Amino acid sequence: MNAAMRFDAIVIGAGAGGCHAAARLAAAGRRTLLIDDHDYLGGRAGTEIIDGHKVNMGAIALEPGGVFEETFALCGAPLEIREPNPATVFFLEGKVVNVQKGGLGLLLGGLTKHASRVLDQFAKARSGDLPDGRQSTEDWLKGYTKNETVHAIFRNLCAAIFAMNADEIPARAFLTYFTSKGAFKRFGFHPEGTMGAWQALADAVVRLGGEVWLSSPAEKIEVENGRAVAVRIRREGGEAVRVEADTIICNGGPKAVVTLAGEDHLSADYVRQTRDLLKPAANIVYNFASREDIMPAPGIMTFGKTRRLCNMANLTATCPELAPDGWHQYVAYAVPKPAIGDFESDAEVTLGLEDLREQFPGFDDKVKMLSVRVMRDDWPAQRSGAGYDMDRATGIDGLWCVGDAVKLYGNGGTQACAETAKVVVDKILSGTPAIVMG
Ligand SMILES: Cc1cc2nc3c(=O)[nH]c(=O)nc-3n(C[C@H](O)[C@H](O)[C@H](O)COP(=O)(O)OP(=O)(O)OC[C@H]3O[C@@H](n4cnc5c(N)ncnc54)[C@H](O)[C@@H]3O)c2cc1C
């Protein structure tokens, strides 16, 4: 092994949380090393080229504003998010329902005479009166309406945003998200694919004096006297190098922390939580293209009654450069049942396809399928479903966790990952040790 190198901070993993954390540290003047074991940035939200199409593997919808955009401003990175208008519609029995102006109230009012009961609960939640964390969203909703279409819509909202079914996500987390988080009220797509956002942050890390190493797995986090002091990294597939740092952030999730640092250095409770608390949430992603425009809206459409399909995005309406000339490009998502338990992948993929065929007559003749991915287990839609997160502090001084297994309560997606990065970096900059939870 070569002589040790030294950085102020090492970020293991260049997913959403890792890129945001590295960019924030670099912006604060910390010389930062960002590494990833893949040969591309973005982790589960990377972008690949298939048949000339830029195809997103995970996230597509990025929220402007909030912590996400703040990181770009802090490190001087460009962020191009093209917002569709209308951003969101519902697709109920073959018809587009645009609720851009009237919101959920307008939608529910057209479906059930009990709409006001449900809306009252949102108002209560906004003032902090929330159900406890044990009741599921489905059970909570049943208390106010039995309308099947309303239940189908809520299931698909849960599935689209959290990759969980309505009987899996706590009502408390669902309502927290819709009443006090971004809730994708505004979002857009990146014209280079989501990868464009991660590339801009990685470029900023380098511009601010740091380094980015891809194809470079961390093999071990060295811990001495309760403090993380160095990372052993197989740099670009070559020799192992030992890199010392004051701060180490792991974006691979708490399970990766246990593997890399070793159980002996962590509390029994931390290790237990990685086994018992975390609940990876799954989804299925269908990327496809068509010569004719098959989607009657420019943004994201949420479906009503379906088997598994929850939503679908029209990517080229705002970002035509994602597809070769003459092609329209879409991505649709299905969420299996259960989403946070074991399921039969092939059968679930088929159910989502049956939904697509039902929603879009002639689907098979019209579309070219680019990819079908089942995101589950160690490579899931969310490393832990909302309401089942661990702390960002690991209990080992100098070692923190960011990403979607350590989200703040009731948040989801890349905005939530960015938020974990902000919370952790703020604590590092204020000198808080990683043995203090919160
Ligand atoms: C299909 C799908 C659609 C989604 N849609 C949206 C959406 O539209 N909008 C949205 O905001 N969110 C969406 N999400 C959620 C979002 O993509 C994820 O929450 C987010 O990308 C997770 O990022 P993360 O920070 O947890 O890092 P990850 O993506 O988990 O990245 C961590 C990286 O660390 C690497 N790593 C792990 N261990 C090591 C090691 N030892 N050495 C080096 N590297 C290591 C991993 O290989 C990985 O590359 C979607 C997710 C999926 C799957």
The ligand as an SDF file (V2000), in Angstrom:
LIG
                    3D

 53 58  0  0  0  0  0  0  0  0999 V2000
  -36.8490    4.3210   -9.7250 C   0  0  0  0  0  0  0  0  0  0  0  0
  -36.6770    5.4410   -8.7630 C   0  0  0  0  0  0  0  0  0  0  0  0
  -37.3080    6.6530   -8.9890 C   0  0  0  0  0  0  0  0  0  0  0  0
  -37.1170    7.6940   -8.1130 C   0  0  0  0  0  0  0  0  0  0  0  0
  -37.6890    8.8930   -8.4020 N   0  0  0  0  0  0  0  0  0  0  0  0
  -37.3590    9.9590   -7.6680 C   0  0  0  0  0  0  0  0  0  0  0  0
  -37.7360   11.2520   -8.1120 C   0  0  0  0  0  0  0  0  0  0  0  0
  -38.3340   11.4150   -9.1600 O   0  0  0  0  0  0  0  0  0  0  0  0
  -37.3450   12.3090   -7.3530 N   0  0  0  0  0  0  0  0  0  0  0  0
  -36.5980   12.1610   -6.2220 C   0  0  0  0  0  0  0  0  0  0  0  0
  -36.2590   13.1730   -5.6000 O   0  0  0  0  0  0  0  0  0  0  0  0
  -36.2280   10.9510   -5.7870 N   0  0  0  0  0  0  0  0  0  0  0  0
  -36.5650    9.8520   -6.5000 C   0  0  0  0  0  0  0  0  0  0  0  0
  -36.1100    8.6210   -6.1480 N   0  0  0  0  0  0  0  0  0  0  0  0
  -35.3460    8.4690   -4.9120 C   0  0  0  0  0  0  0  0  0  0  0  0
  -33.8900    8.8770   -5.1040 C   0  0  0  0  0  0  0  0  0  0  0  0
  -33.4010    8.4480   -6.3460 O   0  0  0  0  0  0  0  0  0  0  0  0
  -33.0720    8.2600   -3.9880 C   0  0  0  0  0  0  0  0  0  0  0  0
  -33.6590    8.5520   -2.7340 O   0  0  0  0  0  0  0  0  0  0  0  0
  -31.6600    8.8250   -3.9710 C   0  0  0  0  0  0  0  0  0  0  0  0
  -31.0970    8.8160   -5.2530 O   0  0  0  0  0  0  0  0  0  0  0  0
  -30.8160    8.0130   -2.9990 C   0  0  0  0  0  0  0  0  0  0  0  0
  -29.5750    8.6460   -2.8420 O   0  0  0  0  0  0  0  0  0  0  0  0
  -28.5890    8.3210   -1.6710 P   0  0  0  0  0  0  0  0  0  0  0  0
  -27.9550    9.5990   -1.2390 O   0  0  0  0  0  0  0  0  0  0  0  0
  -29.2240    7.5110   -0.6110 O   0  0  0  0  0  0  0  0  0  0  0  0
  -27.4150    7.5110   -2.3740 O   0  0  0  0  0  0  0  0  0  0  0  0
  -27.3370    6.1740   -3.2880 P   0  0  0  0  0  0  0  0  0  0  0  0
  -28.0630    6.3910   -4.5590 O   0  0  0  0  0  0  0  0  0  0  0  0
  -27.6310    4.9620   -2.4900 O   0  0  0  0  0  0  0  0  0  0  0  0
  -25.7780    6.2100   -3.6230 O   0  0  0  0  0  0  0  0  0  0  0  0
  -24.8150    5.7470   -2.7280 C   0  0  0  0  0  0  0  0  0  0  0  0
  -23.5780    5.4300   -3.5380 C   0  0  0  0  0  0  0  0  0  0  0  0
  -22.5710    4.9710   -2.6340 O   0  0  0  0  0  0  0  0  0  0  0  0
  -21.8980    3.8980   -3.2580 C   0  0  0  0  0  0  0  0  0  0  0  0
  -21.2090    3.0910   -2.2710 N   0  0  0  0  0  0  0  0  0  0  0  0
  -21.7390    2.2780   -1.3350 C   0  0  0  0  0  0  0  0  0  0  0  0
  -20.7730    1.6580   -0.6430 N   0  0  0  0  0  0  0  0  0  0  0  0
  -19.5950    2.1090   -1.1360 C   0  0  0  0  0  0  0  0  0  0  0  0
  -18.2340    1.8250   -0.8580 C   0  0  0  0  0  0  0  0  0  0  0  0
  -17.8610    0.9320    0.0820 N   0  0  0  0  0  0  0  0  0  0  0  0
  -17.2620    2.4570   -1.5700 N   0  0  0  0  0  0  0  0  0  0  0  0
  -17.5970    3.3620   -2.5250 C   0  0  0  0  0  0  0  0  0  0  0  0
  -18.8820    3.6420   -2.8530 N   0  0  0  0  0  0  0  0  0  0  0  0
  -19.8600    3.0320   -2.1700 C   0  0  0  0  0  0  0  0  0  0  0  0
  -23.0410    3.1360   -3.9270 C   0  0  0  0  0  0  0  0  0  0  0  0
  -22.5940    2.2130   -4.8960 O   0  0  0  0  0  0  0  0  0  0  0  0
  -23.7970    4.3090   -4.5420 C   0  0  0  0  0  0  0  0  0  0  0  0
  -23.2790    4.6670   -5.7960 O   0  0  0  0  0  0  0  0  0  0  0  0
  -36.2970    7.5290   -6.9820 C   0  0  0  0  0  0  0  0  0  0  0  0
  -35.6570    6.3170   -6.7460 C   0  0  0  0  0  0  0  0  0  0  0  0
  -35.8380    5.2880   -7.6400 C   0  0  0  0  0  0  0  0  0  0  0  0
  -35.0810    4.0130   -7.4290 C   0  0  0  0  0  0  0  0  0  0  0  0
  1  2  1  0
  2  3  1  0
  2 52  2  0
  3  4  2  0
  4  5  1  0
  4 50  1  0
  5  6  2  0
  6  7  1  0
  6 13  1  0
  7  8  2  0
  7  9  1  0
  9 10  1  0
 10 11  2  0
 10 12  1  0
 12 13  2  0
 13 14  1  0
 14 15  1  0
 14 50  1  0
 15 16  1  0
 16 17  1  0
 16 18  1  0
 18 19  1  0
 18 20  1  0
 20 21  1  0
 20 22  1  0
 22 23  1  0
 23 24  1  0
 24 25  2  0
 24 26  1  0
 24 27  1  0
 27 28  1  0
 28 29  2  0
 28 30  1  0
 28 31  1  0
 31 32  1  0
 32 33  1  0
 33 34  1  0
 33 48  1  0
 34 35  1  0
 35 36  1  0
 35 46  1  0
 36 37  1  0
 36 45  1  0
 37 38  2  0
 38 39  1  0
 39 40  1  0
 39 45  2  0
 40 41  1  0
 40 42  2  0
 42 43  1  0
 43 44  2  0
 44 45  1  0
 46 47  1  0
 46 48  1  0
 48 49  1  0
 50 51  2  0
 51 52  1  0
 52 53  1  0
M  END
$$$$
